[in-house]
């Protein structure tokens, strides 16, 4: 009998091709859209506590949210679950003691999705806090706190959220999350590099389990190792998350189907990308709309916090053209200005413009990965820019900035990560002309732990500020950015920790910047 074919953009994949690519792990792909029926276990026996990876919630709406967990009694040994699907009970309550249940149900943790659970709760009142909990095999999960968003037509008094990125497990402790979990936040946005794909390294703070990631099981184990961290679990349990990826969820500096490695051709790399995308979905509080199909997964989407703030959550990896002029920091070549060069892909770029045009929000927030400011890293008339960031795709960058300039009521705020340092940038259509109008403000957050212990003033800080007058702040410590948003003022607090190589670093607020509606550009508070 002929094996079924799986239709994916660009080509058709047979199941035999998928199996040959990486063994039986890929057999789950055809089942993602509709897995087999659950097998109920009345007295299921597991080899340990199943909720070792904690709980999470995400992508809230005015009437609900996504609840997530994964059953993994042996998280670093393939999960330790039986081959059958498992029924998981869930409850949502008005109170932390879980005594006032408002909705409950049963979900199926499927073998094909590594026994993860994604529950889309609907029908709740808007602008309310809730607590939730799972149970399975006679065990109860930790409790999590989540919330519904305000009504779309309402104007909330305030939004408090934090954003973070780049949490290399080996190079530092998650002390920043320890502090973040103590803040009173409505949302947390993660801008990518949730995991790192490299194999184990010696003489670091912690050590990866396993080799460089290529198979589905390897990606699953890496997520399990990262999510076993107690401080990360506490931050997930605090409030709902908005997540997007960058490159290390698959492989460093990849571009669409193009690997950084010359010995990994696109037809091979797409298999790796498919495994990585499936593992990402399995471990994030995402909706069914984001469920991957082979090497494709639509992650860009939007969320509105009433009329106060609209979030456009972008994907700058899956659809981009290859980095021009080579990767890394280079002198600009003709490819930088190629109008066909794109970071977003045409469909996502047009979606972005449509969603911004339709937005009724006071603030419009691009929740994305790589720095948009065109930072010159050379001294004097020579220019050196990053080919992996927005400046390497100057035509695409210019289109977005001109769109901002033509629609002054958007009050655009760009949130970025990736670079392991803190920045505040004023975004100008022509960054080489100091008199060019500022059309948006960019807040770039440092890493949670990547690059290890940092420094308040990097060695090249004076040069960066001298060559780039639009850079208003540059800092090299670890940490996150905490934002308070009202209809009158945007405030960003740069929270840092002096070290991540050992526990208990105190939290400092190094700088605070504010933006007023109608006045793009940040002012130190």
C-alpha positions in Angstrom: 0.0 0.0 0.0 1.3 3.5 -0.9 2.4 5.6 2.0 0.4 8.9 2.5 2.0 12.1 1.3 2.2 15.3 3.4 1.7 18.5 1.5 4.0 21.3 2.6 4.7 24.6 0.9 7.3 24.1 -1.8 7.2 20.4 -2.1 5.4 17.2 -1.1 7.0 14.9 1.5 6.3 11.2 1.7 6.1 9.5 5.0 8.9 7.2 3.9 11.1 10.3 3.3 10.4 11.6 6.7 11.2 8.2 8.3 14.4 7.9 6.4 15.4 11.4 7.5 15.4 10.8 11.2 13.9 7.5 12.2 10.5 6.9 13.9 10.4 10.2 15.7 9.0 12.0 12.7 6.1 9.6 12.4 4.1 12.0 14.5 3.9 14.7 11.8 0.8 13.4 10.0 -1.0 13.1 13.3 -0.5 16.6 14.6 -3.8 17.9 13.1 -5.9 15.2 14.7 -4.3 12.6 16.9 -5.7 9.2 17.8 -8.3 8.8 20.5 -7.2 8.9 24.1 -6.8 5.7 26.1 -8.1 6.4 29.6 -6.0 5.0 32.5 -8.1 4.5 35.6 -5.0 3.6 37.7 -2.1 4.7 35.6 1.3 4.1 37.2 4.2 6.4 36.3 7.9 6.1 37.2 7.8 9.5 39.0 6.1 12.8 39.5 4.7 13.8 36.0 4.7 17.6 36.3 8.5 18.1 36.5 8.4 20.8 33.9 5.9 23.0 35.6 2.9 24.8 34.1 2.5 27.8 31.9 -0.2 30.0 30.2 -0.1 32.2 27.2 -1.7 34.1 24.4 -4.6 35.5 26.5 -7.7 37.0 25.0 -10.6 38.9 26.6 -12.4 35.7 27.3 -9.7 33.1 27.8 -6.1 31.9 27.5 -4.0 28.8 26.7 -2.9 26.5 29.6 0.1 24.3 29.1 1.9 21.4 30.8 3.8 18.3 29.8 3.9 15.0 31.5 7.5 14.0 32.0 8.4 11.9 35.1 11.9 11.4 33.6 12.4 14.6 31.6 16.0 13.9 30.5 15.3 10.3 29.6 12.7 10.7 26.8 10.1 11.9 29.3 9.5 8.5 30.9 5.9 8.2 29.8 4.1 5.1 28.4 3.3 4.9 24.7 -0.4 5.5 25.3 -2.2 8.8 25.4 -3.1 10.0 28.8 -6.1 11.9 30.2 -5.2 15.1 32.1 -7.7 17.0 34.2 -7.5 20.8 34.4 -9.2 23.4 36.6 -9.5 27.2 36.6 -10.4 29.0 39.8 -11.1 32.5 41.0 -8.8 32.0 44.0 -5.3 30.7 44.6 -6.7 28.0 47.0 -8.6 26.6 44.0 -11.8 26.5 46.1 -13.9 28.5 43.6 -13.7 26.5 40.4 -15.1 28.5 37.4 -14.3 26.0 34.6 -12.8 22.6 34.3 -12.3 19.8 31.9 -10.2 16.9 30.6 -7.4 17.1 27.9 -5.5 14.4 26.1 -1.7 14.3 26.5 -0.7 12.5 23.3 2.3 10.5 22.6 2.7 12.2 19.3 3.2 15.6 21.1 5.5 14.3 23.8 2.5 14.1 26.2 2.2 17.9 26.2 -1.2 19.6 26.8 -2.5 22.8 25.3 -5.9 23.8 26.7 -7.7 26.8 25.0 -10.0 28.1 27.7 -12.9 30.4 26.5 -16.0 32.0 27.8 -14.6 33.8 30.9 -15.2 37.4 31.9 -12.6 39.9 30.7 -9.9 41.6 32.7 -9.8 39.1 35.5 -7.1 37.1 37.3 -7.4 33.3 37.6 -5.5 30.4 39.0 -5.2 27.0 37.3 -3.9 23.5 38.0 -3.6 20.1 36.3 -3.8 16.6 37.6 -3.0 13.2 36.2 -2.1 9.7 37.5 -3.1 10.7 41.0 -0.7 13.7 41.1 -1.4 17.4 41.0 0.7 20.0 39.2 2.0 23.2 40.7 -0.5 26.1 40.5 -0.2 28.9 38.0 -1.7 32.3 37.8 -3.1 33.8 34.6 -5.6 36.4 33.3 -8.0 37.4 30.7 -7.4 40.6 28.8 -9.5 43.8 29.0 -12.3 44.2 26.4 -11.1 45.3 23.0 -13.1 48.5 23.2 -11.9 49.4 26.8 -9.1 51.7 27.9 -7.2 50.1 30.8 -5.6 52.3 33.3 -2.3 50.4 33.2 -0.4 47.5 31.7 2.7 46.1 33.4 4.8 43.6 31.5 8.4 42.4 31.2 10.4 41.1 28.2 13.4 38.8 28.0 15.5 36.7 25.7 18.6 34.6 25.3 18.8 32.1 28.2 21.8 29.9 27.5 21.6 27.2 30.2 25.3 26.5 30.3 26.6 30.0 30.6 24.7 31.3 33.6 22.0 30.9 36.2 18.4 32.2 35.7 18.7 34.8 38.6 16.9 37.4 36.4 13.8 35.2 36.4 14.0 34.8 40.1 13.6 38.5 40.4 11.1 38.8 37.6 8.8 36.3 39.3 8.5 38.8 42.2 7.2 41.6 40.1 3.5 42.3 39.7 3.2 41.7 35.9 0.3 41.3 33.6 2.3 39.7 30.8 5.8 38.4 30.0 7.1 38.5 26.4 9.9 36.2 25.4 11.7 37.4 22.3 13.6 34.2 21.4 16.6 32.0 22.1 14.6 30.1 24.7 17.1 27.2 24.2 20.5 26.8 22.6 21.2 24.0 20.2 24.9 23.3 20.9 26.3 20.2 22.5 27.7 20.1 26.0 30.7 22.3 26.9 33.2 21.9 29.7 34.1 24.5 32.4 30.8 26.4 32.3 28.3 27.1 35.0 26.0 24.2 33.9 26.2 21.6 31.2 23.9 20.6 28.4 22.6 17.1 28.2 23.3 15.5 24.8 25.0 16.5 21.5 24.3 19.4 19.1 20.6 19.1 18.3 19.3 17.5 15.1 16.5 15.0 16.0 13.1 15.5 17.5 14.1 13.6 20.7 17.2 15.7 21.1 15.2 19.0 20.9 12.7 17.6 23.3 15.3 16.7 25.8 16.9 20.2 25.6 13.6 21.9 26.3 13.0 19.6 29.2 16.4 20.5 30.6 15.8 24.2 30.3 12.2 24.0 31.7 13.4 22.1 34.7 14.9 25.3 36.1 12.9 26.4 39.1 13.2 30.2 38.4 12.0 29.8 34.8 9.1 27.7 36.1 8.2 30.4 38.6 8.2 33.1 35.9 5.9 31.0 33.7 3.5 30.4 36.6 3.4 34.2 37.4 1.3 35.4 34.4 0.6 34.6 30.7 3.5 34.7 28.2 3.7 35.9 24.6 6.4 33.9 22.9 8.3 34.0 19.7 11.5 32.4 18.5 14.9 33.6 17.2 17.6 31.4 15.7 18.9 29.1 18.5 15.6 27.3 18.8 16.7 25.7 15.5 20.4 26.6 14.7 22.5 29.7 14.9 21.7 32.5 12.4 19.7 30.3 10.1 17.7 32.0 7.3 14.5 30.2 6.2 15.8 26.9 4.8 19.4 28.0 4.8 21.8 26.7 7.5 24.8 28.6 8.8 26.8 25.5 8.0 27.8 24.9 4.4 27.6 21.1 4.9 23.9 21.2 5.7 22.0 21.7 2.5 18.4 23.1 2.5 16.7 19.7 1.9 18.5 18.3 5.0 18.1 21.4 7.1 14.3 21.5 6.6 14.0 18.2 8.4 16.0 19.6 11.3 13.8 22.7 11.3 10.7 20.6 11.4 11.9 18.7 14.5 12.8 22.0 16.1 9.5 23.6 15.4 7.5 20.6 16.7 9.5 20.6 19.9 9.0 24.3 20.3 5.2 24.0 19.9 5.2 21.0 22.4 6.8 23.2 25.1 5.1 26.6 24.6 1.6 27.8 25.7 0.5 28.3 22.0 -2.9 27.8 20.3 -3.9 25.2 17.8 -3.5 27.9 15.1 0.3 27.7 15.7 0.5 23.9 15.5 3.3 23.1 13.0 3.0 21.1 9.8 6.4 19.7 9.0 8.9 22.5 8.7 6.3 25.2 8.6 4.7 27.0 11.6 2.9 30.3 11.5 4.1 32.1 14.7 3.3 35.7 13.7 0.1 36.9 15.3 -1.4 39.8 17.2 -2.9 40.6 20.6 -4.6 43.7 22.0 -4.6 44.9 25.6 -7.8 46.8 25.1 -7.2 50.1 23.3 -4.0 50.7 25.4 -1.5 48.5 23.6 -1.5 46.3 20.6 1.2 43.6 20.2 2.3 42.5 16.8 4.4 39.3 17.5 6.8 38.8 14.6 8.9 35.9 13.2 12.1 37.2 11.6 13.6 33.7 10.9 11.3 31.5 9.0 10.7 33.7 5.9 13.9 35.7 5.5 16.2 35.7 2.6 19.8 34.7 3.2 22.1 37.2 5.0 23.7 39.5 2.4 27.5 40.0 2.1 28.1 37.0 4.3 27.0 36.6 7.9 28.2 38.5 11.0 29.4 42.1 11.0 30.4 43.3 7.6 30.8 46.4 5.4 27.6 47.0 3.5 27.5 45.5 0.0 24.9 45.9 -2.8 22.8 43.0 -1.3 22.0 45.1 1.8 19.9 47.4 -0.4 18.3 44.7 -2.6 14.5 45.4 -2.5 13.9 41.7 -2.7 15.9 41.1 0.4 13.5 40.5 3.3 13.5 39.8 7.0 9.8 39.1 7.3 8.7 37.7 3.9 6.1 39.4 1.8 3.0 37.8 3.4 4.1 38.7 7.0 5.1 42.2 6.0 1.8 42.9 4.4 0.0 41.4 7.4 2.0 43.7 9.7 0.9 46.8 7.8 -2.8 45.6 7.7 -2.8 44.9 11.4 -1.2 48.2 12.3 -3.6 50.1 10.1 -6.5 48.4 11.8 -5.2 48.9 15.3 -7.1 51.2 17.7 -4.3 51.0 20.3 -2.5 54.0 21.8 0.8 52.1 21.6 1.7 49.5 19.0 4.4 47.1 20.0 6.5 45.1 17.6 7.4 42.1 19.7 10.3 40.7 17.7 13.9 39.4 17.7 16.7 41.3 16.2 17.8 45.0 16.5 16.2 47.4 14.1 18.6 50.4 14.6 21.4 50.6 12.0 24.3 50.6 14.4 27.7 51.4 12.9 30.4 49.3 14.6 33.4 50.9 12.8 35.3 54.1 13.6 35.3 57.0 11.2 33.8 57.0 7.7 34.0 53.2 7.3 30.8 51.3 8.1 30.4 47.9 9.7 26.9 46.6 10.3 25.2 43.4 11.4 24.1 41.3 8.4 21.8 39.2 10.7 19.8 42.1 12.0 17.5 44.6 10.3 20.3 46.7 8.9 21.3 43.7 6.7 17.9 44.0 5.1 17.9 47.8 4.6 15.1 47.9 2.0 12.8 46.0 4.3 13.8 48.1 7.3 13.2 51.3 5.3 9.7 50.2 4.3 8.8 49.6 7.9 10.2 52.9 9.2 8.6 54.9 6.4 5.3 53.2 7.3 5.8 54.4 10.9 6.6 57.9 9.6 3.4 58.2 7.6 1.2 57.1 10.5 2.2 59.2 13.4 -0.7 58.1 15.6 0.7 54.5 15.9 3.2 55.4 18.6 5.3 52.4 17.6 7.6 50.7 20.2 10.0 48.1 18.9 11.1 45.4 21.4 14.2 43.5 20.5 16.5 40.9 22.0 19.2 38.6 20.5 22.3 40.7 21.1 23.0 40.1 24.9 23.2 43.8 25.7 20.8 46.5 26.7 20.1 49.4 24.2 17.7 52.3 23.9 17.6 53.5 20.3 15.8 56.3 18.5 14.7 54.9 15.1 15.2 57.4 12.2 14.3 56.8 8.6 17.9 58.0 7.7 20.1 57.1 10.6 23.1 58.7 8.9 21.5 62.1 9.2 21.2 63.4 12.8 18.3 65.7 11.7 16.3 62.9 10.2 13.0 62.6 12.1 12.6 60.0 14.8 9.7 57.7 13.9 9.8 55.1 16.7 11.6 54.0 19.8 13.5 50.7 20.2 14.1 49.0 23.5 16.6 46.2 23.3 16.8 43.8 26.2 20.0 42.0 27.2 20.2 38.2 27.9 18.9 36.3 30.9 22.2 34.4 31.0 23.8 34.2 27.6 27.5 35.3 27.5 27.8 34.8 31.2 28.7 37.6 33.6 28.5 41.0 31.9 29.6 44.6 32.6 27.8 47.9 33.1 30.0 49.6 30.5 31.2 47.4 27.7 34.7 48.2 26.4 33.4 49.7 23.1 30.6 51.8 24.8 32.2 55.2 24.1 32.8 54.3 20.5 29.2 53.0 19.9 27.7 56.2 21.3 30.1 58.4 19.4 29.4 56.7 16.0 25.7 56.4 16.6 24.1 59.4 18.3 20.7 57.8 18.1 21.8 55.3 20.8 20.7 56.7 24.1 21.8 53.8 26.3 24.2 50.8 26.0 24.8 48.3 28.8 26.4 44.9 29.0 24.9 43.2 32.1 22.4 40.4 32.2 18.8 40.9 33.1 15.4 42.0 31.6 13.3 45.1 30.9 10.2 45.8 32.9 7.6 48.2 31.3 4.7 50.2 32.7 2.3 51.5 30.1 -0.5 54.1 30.5 -2.3 56.1 27.9 -0.1 59.1 28.9 3.3 57.5 29.3 5.5 54.4 28.4 8.1 53.6 31.0 10.9 51.0 30.6 13.0 50.0 33.6 16.3 48.3 32.7 16.7 45.6 35.5 20.1 44.0 35.7 22.1 41.5 37.8 25.9 41.9 38.1 26.6 38.2 37.8 25.0 34.9 36.8 28.0 32.6 37.4 26.9 32.1 41.0 23.6 32.4 42.9 21.9 35.4 44.6 22.9 38.4 42.5 20.9 41.4 43.7 18.6 43.2 41.2 19.5 46.7 40.2 17.4 49.2 38.1 20.3 50.7 36.0 18.2 53.1 33.9 14.7 54.2 33.3 13.4 55.7 30.1 10.0 57.2 29.1 8.2 57.9 25.9 5.2 60.1 25.5 2.5 59.5 22.9 3.1 61.6 19.8 6.7 62.2 20.7 8.8 59.2 19.4 12.1 58.9 21.1 13.1 58.0 24.7 14.0 60.4 27.5 15.9 59.2 30.6 13.7 59.5 33.6 
